């Protein structure tokens, strides 16, 4: 199975900060990568697919980049509603695998 | 508006069975693959199984292969997960998630709120 590793596992940030979350795949997955946001007690929500395509309705402060094995999710200016856990997921092959998650907390 | 609603969760003893359902609305259910994804308490997301739009393609995680069976009834817009020989490590919130393709080739663009399964004696 392809292993997805996110870094950091958690961090604190302030509203207005630019934040970056990294995701590394254990093998080349081209751009078959999605990012999800999960708030406590809620289901995950798709943010980005194909590594850099913003899902309809997702604010433009979210962006994704990367290909191959290294990917990045960036929030250009953190808002209060962005404090959540973020997961990357590869859909290059089965089994589908997720990163362990990155929790973004309020500083 | 896509809506997915899971049901059937509960507390069950190890070795017993449980059947989960996911009722879909707001889209052409028969045109899309659907998945089950689970999340153990306080843990990350684990993909469990997928079924294609017509049921011809099914795939399972190694952790559930041979114990869980995914199926669908397109006439009732419903997805199922038959879980047999349950183990304590199957304890999790089980989500159904819609694939953006018919054969389960891409990402999950909609999720239900989940149903909780607890395996305990």
Boltz contact constraints between the chains, C-beta under 6 A:
constraints:
  - contact:
      token1: [A, 34]
      token2: [B, 107]
      max_distance: 6.0
  - contact:
      token1: [A, 43]
      token2: [B, 95]
      max_distance: 6.0
  - contact:
      token1: [A, 43]
      token2: [B, 111]
      max_distance: 6.0
  - contact:
      token1: [A, 43]
      token2: [B, 113]
      max_distance: 6.0
  - contact:
      token1: [A, 44]
      token2: [B, 111]
      max_distance: 6.0
  - contact:
      token1: [A, 46]
      token2: [B, 109]
      max_distance: 6.0
  - contact:
      token1: [A, 49]
      token2: [B, 107]
      max_distance: 6.0
  - contact:
      token1: [A, 87]
      token2: [B, 45]
      max_distance: 6.0
  - contact:
      token1: [A, 91]
      token2: [B, 106]
      max_distance: 6.0
  - contact:
      token1: [A, 91]
      token2: [B, 107]
      max_distance: 6.0
  - contact:
      token1: [A, 94]
      token2: [B, 59]
      max_distance: 6.0
  - contact:
      token1: [A, 95]
      token2: [B, 47]
      max_distance: 6.0
  - contact:
      token1: [A, 95]
      token2: [B, 61]
      max_distance: 6.0
  - contact:
      token1: [A, 96]
      token2: [B, 47]
      max_distance: 6.0
  - contact:
      token1: [A, 98]
      token2: [B, 44]
      max_distance: 6.0
  - contact:
      token1: [A, 98]
      token2: [B, 45]
      max_distance: 6.0
  - contact:
      token1: [A, 100]
      token2: [B, 44]
      max_distance: 6.0
  - contact:
      token1: [A, 101]
      token2: [B, 44]
      max_distance: 6.0
